[in-house]
Amino acid sequence: MAILLFIVITVSALSLMVYALRRHQLTEVELNADRNIPLPLLKSDHHSNFKLDEDKTSLPPRAQQQVQESPIHISWQDKVSKLKKAGELALAYTVCQQAFPLWSAYTKASVLLRTEIKGLLKSHQGVATELGALYHLAAVAELLHDKIHSEQNLSKKQMKQLDLSALDELDMPYIKLGYKFLRLLKPTDVNLMIKQWGEPKHHCQPRQLHEKFWDDLLTSAAKP
């Protein structure tokens, strides 16, 4: 009788162990299945910004048009910097010309000309043309943005209405105008100019040299 009872207890214990192991295996399978299910997309503005360009068809027609037509605004200064880094000095200079008669545009244009001159000197080439362009640029910039007689300067609106071609054709002789009043010129520029053209006979402001031209310009700008 004792042996039979022992056998029954042993079989029951084994059955419980088998059942427990089976439940454990099923639980592991379920957990692994849950782990392999991909997580839902996070609902955040940051994520939607990245998806905007990938799937424009999900947007309303008007929104799609705005996405396609809205340009990335880059300032002319940034354009000049990028073109200069790429070695496209001529194109960068053209961008500066489009921003004339801003003082900052003349400043950046002078930097480009200076860079061109340095490259030519390094390769032992002549710089007379580029040096002349730099000098004329500095003289025109000073004519428009004279700090000594700043009370007579044109307003921004009047500046925008200027005929810049007339300024391009204006004669700026180094021998009469000199370099002392031209703020855009650097000492290295002046040294090159003296080496190229000698010392000037006079130093004066562009508005003194072209007094009538400036007076006419003021009169014309004052007209409604």
C-alpha positions as CSV (number, residue, x, y, z in Angstrom):
1,M,0.0,0.0,0.0
2,A,2.9,2.4,0.8
3,I,4.5,1.6,-2.5
4,L,1.4,2.4,-4.4
5,L,1.0,5.7,-2.5
6,F,4.7,6.6,-3.3
7,I,4.1,5.9,-7.0
8,V,1.0,8.1,-7.1
9,I,2.8,11.0,-5.4
10,T,5.8,10.7,-7.8
11,V,3.6,10.7,-10.9
12,S,1.7,13.7,-9.6
13,A,4.9,15.6,-8.9
14,L,6.3,14.8,-12.4
15,S,3.0,15.9,-14.0
16,L,3.2,19.2,-12.1
17,M,6.8,19.7,-13.2
18,V,6.0,19.0,-16.9
19,Y,3.0,21.4,-16.7
20,A,5.2,24.1,-15.1
21,L,7.8,23.7,-17.8
22,R,5.2,23.9,-20.6
23,R,3.7,27.1,-19.2
24,H,7.2,28.6,-18.9
25,Q,7.9,27.8,-22.6
26,L,4.6,29.3,-23.7
27,T,5.2,32.5,-21.7
28,E,8.7,32.9,-23.3
29,V,7.2,32.5,-26.8
30,E,4.6,35.2,-26.1
31,L,7.2,37.6,-24.7
32,N,9.5,37.1,-27.7
33,A,6.6,37.7,-30.1
34,D,5.8,41.0,-28.3
35,R,9.4,42.1,-28.5
36,N,9.5,41.7,-32.3
37,I,6.4,43.9,-32.9
38,P,7.7,47.3,-34.1
39,L,7.0,50.4,-31.9
40,P,4.4,52.9,-33.1
41,L,5.7,56.2,-34.5
42,L,6.1,59.0,-32.0
43,K,3.6,61.8,-32.6
44,S,5.9,64.8,-32.4
45,D,6.3,67.9,-34.5
46,H,10.0,67.2,-34.9
47,H,9.3,63.9,-36.6
48,S,6.6,65.3,-38.8
49,N,9.0,67.9,-40.1
50,F,11.3,65.2,-41.4
51,K,8.5,63.4,-43.1
52,L,7.2,66.5,-44.9
53,D,9.7,66.3,-47.8
54,E,9.4,62.5,-48.0
55,D,5.7,62.2,-48.5
56,K,4.3,65.5,-49.9
57,T,1.3,63.7,-51.4
58,S,-0.2,63.3,-48.0
59,L,-0.6,67.1,-47.8
60,P,-3.5,69.1,-49.1
61,P,-2.9,70.6,-52.6
62,R,-2.3,74.1,-51.3
63,A,0.2,72.9,-48.7
64,Q,2.0,70.9,-51.3
65,Q,2.3,74.0,-53.5
66,Q,3.7,76.0,-50.7
67,V,6.3,73.3,-49.9
68,Q,7.4,73.2,-53.5
69,E,7.5,76.9,-54.1
70,S,8.9,78.3,-50.8
71,P,12.6,79.0,-51.4
72,I,15.3,78.9,-48.8
73,H,16.2,82.5,-48.3
74,I,20.0,83.1,-48.5
75,S,21.4,86.5,-48.0
76,W,23.6,88.0,-50.7
77,Q,26.5,88.0,-48.1
78,D,26.1,84.3,-47.7
79,K,26.1,83.8,-51.4
80,V,29.3,85.8,-51.8
81,S,31.0,83.8,-49.0
82,K,30.0,80.5,-50.5
83,L,31.1,81.5,-54.0
84,K,34.4,82.8,-52.7
85,K,35.1,79.6,-50.9
86,A,34.4,77.7,-54.1
87,G,36.9,79.9,-55.9
88,E,34.2,81.6,-58.1
89,L,35.4,85.1,-57.6
90,A,33.8,86.5,-60.7
91,L,30.4,85.2,-59.8
92,A,30.8,86.4,-56.2
93,Y,31.7,89.9,-57.5
94,T,28.6,89.9,-59.6
95,V,26.5,89.2,-56.5
96,C,28.2,92.2,-54.8
97,Q,27.4,94.4,-57.8
98,Q,23.7,93.5,-57.5
99,A,23.8,94.8,-53.9
100,F,25.5,98.1,-54.8
101,P,25.4,100.9,-53.6
102,L,25.5,99.4,-50.1
103,W,28.7,100.2,-48.3
104,S,28.9,96.5,-47.2
105,A,28.6,95.4,-50.9
106,Y,31.6,97.7,-51.8
107,T,33.5,96.3,-48.9
108,K,33.0,92.7,-49.9
109,A,33.7,93.5,-53.5
110,S,37.1,95.1,-52.5
111,V,37.9,91.9,-50.6
112,L,37.3,89.8,-53.7
113,L,39.5,92.1,-55.9
114,R,42.2,91.9,-53.2
115,T,42.0,88.2,-53.3
116,E,42.3,88.2,-57.1
117,I,45.3,90.5,-56.9
118,K,47.1,88.3,-54.4
119,G,46.6,85.3,-56.6
120,L,48.0,87.2,-59.6
121,L,51.0,88.3,-57.7
122,K,51.7,84.8,-56.4
123,S,51.8,83.6,-60.0
124,H,53.9,86.6,-61.1
125,Q,51.3,88.2,-63.3
126,G,50.4,91.9,-63.8
127,V,47.8,93.4,-61.5
128,A,47.4,96.9,-63.1
129,T,43.8,96.2,-64.3
130,E,42.6,94.7,-61.0
131,L,44.4,97.4,-59.0
132,G,42.7,100.1,-61.1
133,A,39.3,98.4,-60.5
134,L,39.9,98.3,-56.8
135,Y,40.9,102.0,-56.7
136,H,37.9,103.1,-58.7
137,L,35.6,101.0,-56.5
138,A,37.0,102.6,-53.3
139,A,36.6,106.1,-54.8
140,V,33.0,105.5,-55.8
141,A,32.2,104.0,-52.4
142,E,33.7,107.1,-50.7
143,L,31.8,109.5,-52.9
144,L,28.5,107.9,-51.9
145,H,29.3,107.2,-48.3
146,D,31.5,110.2,-47.3
147,K,31.8,110.3,-43.5
148,I,33.3,113.8,-43.3
149,H,30.2,115.4,-44.9
150,S,27.7,112.7,-43.8
151,E,24.9,115.3,-43.4
152,Q,24.8,115.5,-47.2
153,N,24.5,111.7,-47.7
154,L,21.6,110.3,-49.7
155,S,18.9,108.3,-47.9
156,K,18.6,104.5,-48.5
157,K,15.6,105.1,-50.8
158,Q,17.5,107.7,-52.8
159,M,20.5,105.3,-53.0
160,K,18.3,102.6,-54.6
161,Q,17.2,105.0,-57.3
162,L,20.7,105.9,-58.4
163,D,22.0,105.4,-61.9
164,L,25.0,103.3,-61.1
165,S,26.2,103.3,-64.7
166,A,26.9,107.0,-64.4
167,L,29.1,106.2,-61.3
168,D,31.0,103.5,-63.2
169,E,31.9,106.0,-66.0
170,L,33.0,108.7,-63.5
171,D,36.7,109.4,-63.8
172,M,38.7,108.9,-60.6
173,P,42.3,109.8,-61.5
174,Y,44.8,108.5,-58.9
175,I,47.2,111.4,-59.6
176,K,44.5,114.0,-58.5
177,L,42.5,112.0,-55.9
178,G,45.2,110.2,-54.1
179,Y,44.5,107.5,-51.5
180,K,44.4,109.2,-48.0
181,F,40.6,109.7,-48.0
182,L,39.6,106.3,-49.4
183,R,38.7,104.2,-46.4
184,L,38.3,100.9,-48.4
185,L,42.0,100.9,-49.3
186,K,44.3,98.9,-47.0
187,P,48.0,99.7,-46.5
188,T,49.0,96.8,-48.7
189,D,46.8,98.2,-51.5
190,V,48.4,101.6,-51.2
191,N,51.9,100.2,-51.3
192,L,51.0,98.3,-54.5
193,M,49.5,101.5,-56.0
194,I,52.5,103.6,-55.2
195,K,54.7,100.9,-56.7
196,Q,52.5,100.8,-59.8
197,W,51.8,104.5,-60.3
198,G,54.1,106.4,-57.9
199,E,53.0,108.9,-55.3
200,P,50.0,111.1,-56.2
201,K,50.3,114.9,-56.4
202,H,47.2,115.5,-54.3
203,H,44.9,113.9,-51.8
204,C,41.3,115.0,-51.7
205,Q,37.8,113.6,-51.2
206,P,35.9,112.3,-54.2
207,R,33.2,114.9,-53.5
208,Q,35.7,117.7,-53.8
209,L,37.0,116.4,-57.1
210,H,33.5,115.9,-58.5
211,E,31.7,118.7,-56.7
212,K,29.4,119.6,-59.5
213,F,28.5,115.9,-60.2
214,W,27.7,115.4,-56.5
215,D,25.6,118.6,-56.3
216,D,23.6,117.6,-59.4
217,L,23.1,114.2,-57.9
218,L,21.7,115.7,-54.7
219,T,19.4,118.0,-56.7
220,S,18.2,115.1,-58.8
221,A,17.6,112.9,-55.7
222,A,15.7,115.6,-54.0
223,K,13.1,115.8,-56.7
224,P,9.8,114.0,-56.0
